[in-house]
């Protein structure tokens, strides 16, 4: 039975969490949030992360290099007996290279999960894949990104079945428009910004820290009976009618 005290229900204290894409705008914010709430964070990225915290361990790595991922798993096994969570934020948006989107946004996250699936705790392990509105809606001039995020969404649903026997839950969080390096280009264009804001019922972009609550929910005991689901943190954009 769960301890229904709210502090225990949502506690992530001492949880060992791997965060891919830890150097990006959303990734860095998630790392800081997890650390602030007592988790141990293993940050992965191809770019250096400047987070300075005792419980933060950074590794520069490409998720498409499975040999290095296996080596990392062996190294981490010496430091930690098991892990509790993987949060996959690693991703790119490249309209000019279809395959790079698939490699980075779909194959890379799968490789990380596949290599570490036997490293989880024996109960209530949690994987959170960060998808996108593009997993549900067709956007113009970037078919690779749309395809990769739609694929990641369905990968989570497939793995929710496959990893249930290992007591690992797999869920998706789909961000809407957040103020990050990836979105600032169009945010600065008044016409584009107003067009997007007109579709968002809350009439604003999200702040990077507003994704933290959803992540904590999915990696804590509060969601212990939830797997294979999608949660969109988008200010209501996806569900707005005409």
C-alpha positions in Angstrom: 0.0 0.0 0.0 1.1 3.6 -0.7 1.9 6.1 2.0 -0.8 8.6 1.1 0.9 11.5 3.0 1.3 14.0 0.2 5.0 14.6 1.0 5.7 10.9 0.6 3.4 10.4 -2.4 5.3 12.9 -4.5 8.7 12.4 -3.0 11.7 11.8 -5.3 14.2 12.1 -2.5 17.3 9.9 -3.1 15.9 8.6 -6.4 18.6 8.0 -9.0 17.5 9.7 -12.3 19.2 9.7 -15.7 18.4 12.8 -17.7 19.3 12.8 -21.4 19.5 16.2 -23.1 20.5 17.6 -19.7 22.3 20.7 -21.2 19.3 22.1 -23.1 16.8 24.7 -21.8 14.2 22.2 -20.6 16.8 19.6 -19.7 18.8 21.8 -17.5 15.7 23.1 -15.7 14.5 19.5 -15.1 17.9 18.6 -13.6 17.8 21.6 -11.3 14.3 20.7 -10.2 15.2 17.1 -9.4 18.3 18.1 -7.5 16.4 20.7 -5.5 13.9 17.9 -4.4 16.6 15.5 -3.3 17.2 13.3 -6.3 20.6 12.2 -7.6 20.9 13.2 -11.2 23.0 11.6 -14.0 23.1 14.1 -16.8 23.8 13.0 -20.4 24.4 15.2 -23.4 26.8 15.9 -26.2 27.3 19.4 -24.9 28.9 20.2 -21.5 26.5 21.1 -18.6 27.6 23.7 -16.1 25.4 22.6 -13.2 27.5 22.6 -10.1 25.9 20.3 -7.5 27.1 17.5 -5.3 24.5 15.1 -6.5 24.9 15.9 -10.2 27.0 13.6 -12.3 27.6 14.7 -15.9 28.7 12.4 -18.8 29.3 13.7 -22.3 27.9 11.0 -24.6 26.1 10.5 -27.9 23.0 8.2 -27.4 23.6 6.7 -30.8 26.9 5.2 -29.6 25.7 2.0 -28.0 29.2 0.8 -27.1 29.8 3.9 -25.0 26.3 3.5 -23.4 27.2 0.0 -22.4 30.5 1.2 -21.0 28.6 4.0 -19.1 26.2 1.4 -17.6 29.1 -0.6 -16.3 30.7 2.5 -14.8 27.5 3.6 -13.1 26.9 0.2 -11.7 30.0 0.7 -9.6 28.6 3.9 -8.2 24.9 3.1 -7.9 23.3 -0.4 -7.4 20.3 0.6 -9.5 18.5 3.5 -11.1 15.0 4.7 -10.6 14.2 6.8 -13.6 15.1 7.8 -17.1 13.9 11.1 -18.4 14.6 11.4 -22.2 14.8 15.1 -23.2 17.5 14.6 -25.8 16.4 15.9 -29.2 16.9 18.2 -32.2 14.8 19.9 -34.8 16.5 19.9 -38.2 14.2 20.6 -41.1 17.0 19.9 -43.6 17.9 16.4 -42.5 15.1 13.9 -42.0 17.3 11.1 -40.8 19.1 13.2 -38.1 15.8 13.8 -36.4 15.0 10.1 -36.3 18.5 9.3 -35.0 18.5 11.8 -32.3 14.8 12.0 -31.2 13.8 8.3 -31.6 16.7 5.9 -32.0 18.9 7.6 -29.3 16.2 7.5 -26.6 15.5 3.9 -27.5 19.2 3.0 -27.2 19.4 4.5 -23.7 16.3 2.6 -22.5 17.5 -0.6 -24.1 20.9 -0.5 -22.5 19.7 0.5 -19.0 16.4 -1.5 -18.8 18.0 -4.1 -16.6 19.5 -1.5 -14.3 16.3 -0.4 -12.7 15.1 -0.9 -9.2 12.9 -4.0 -8.7 9.7 -2.0 -8.3 8.2 1.2 -9.6 10.9 2.2 -12.0 9.8 5.0 -14.4 10.7 6.2 -17.8 9.5 9.5 -19.1 9.9 10.3 -22.8 9.5 14.0 -23.7 7.5 14.1 -27.0 5.9 17.2 -28.4 2.7 18.6 -29.8 4.2 17.4 -33.1 3.4 13.8 -32.0 -0.2 14.7 -32.4 -0.4 17.5 -34.9 0.9 18.0 -38.4 3.3 20.9 -38.7 4.7 22.2 -42.0 8.2 21.9 -43.4 9.7 19.6 -40.8 8.5 16.1 -41.5 11.5 14.5 -39.8 10.7 16.1 -36.4 7.0 15.2 -36.7 7.9 11.6 -37.5 10.4 11.3 -34.8 8.2 12.6 -32.1 5.2 10.6 -33.3 7.5 7.5 -33.3 8.7 8.3 -29.7 5.1 8.5 -28.5 4.3 5.1 -29.9 7.6 3.7 -28.7 6.6 4.5 -25.2 3.3 2.7 -25.6 5.0 -0.4 -26.9 7.6 -0.3 -24.1 4.9 0.2 -21.5 3.8 -3.3 -22.4 7.2 -4.9 -22.8 8.7 -3.5 -19.6 5.7 -4.0 -17.4 7.1 -7.4 -16.4 10.2 -5.6 -15.0 7.8 -3.3 -13.1 9.0 -0.3 -15.2 6.3 2.3 -16.2 6.7 4.3 -19.4 4.9 7.5 -20.1 5.1 10.6 -22.3 5.1 14.3 -21.6 4.4 16.5 -24.6 5.5 20.1 -24.1 3.7 22.9 -26.0 5.5 26.2 -26.7 8.1 26.9 -24.0 10.7 29.7 -24.0 13.8 27.9 -25.0 16.7 28.3 -27.5 14.7 26.1 -29.9 11.6 28.4 -29.9 13.1 31.9 -29.4 13.7 32.4 -33.2 10.0 32.4 -34.0 9.1 34.0 -30.7 10.9 37.1 -31.8 8.9 37.3 -34.9 5.7 39.2 -33.9 3.4 37.7 -36.5 4.5 34.1 -35.6 4.3 34.8 -31.9 0.8 36.2 -32.1 -0.3 33.4 -34.4 0.8 30.8 -31.8 -0.5 32.7 -28.8 -4.0 32.9 -30.5 -4.1 29.1 -30.4 -3.1 28.8 -26.7 -6.0 29.3 -24.2 -3.7 30.4 -21.5 -2.4 33.0 -24.0 1.4 32.7 -23.2 4.4 30.5 -23.7 5.3 28.1 -20.8 8.2 28.9 -18.5 10.8 26.1 -18.4 10.2 25.3 -14.8 6.5 24.6 -15.5 7.4 21.2 -16.9 8.8 20.0 -13.5 5.5 19.1 -11.9 4.6 16.7 -14.6 8.0 15.0 -14.4 7.9 14.7 -10.7 4.4 13.2 -10.9 5.5 10.5 -13.3 8.7 9.5 -11.5 7.1 9.5 -8.0 4.7 7.1 -6.3 1.8 9.4 -7.2 1.6 7.8 -10.6 2.4 4.2 -9.5 -0.6 2.7 -11.5 -0.1 4.8 -14.6 1.8 3.6 -17.7 1.6 4.1 -21.5 -0.1 7.5 -21.2 0.4 11.0 -22.7 0.3 14.2 -20.7 0.5 17.4 -22.7 1.8 20.5 -20.9 0.8 23.1 -23.5 -1.5 25.7 -22.0 -4.5 24.0 -23.6 -3.3 24.4 -27.2 -3.9 20.8 -28.3 -7.5 20.8 -27.2 -8.7 24.2 -28.4 -11.4 24.0 -31.0 -12.1 26.4 -33.9 
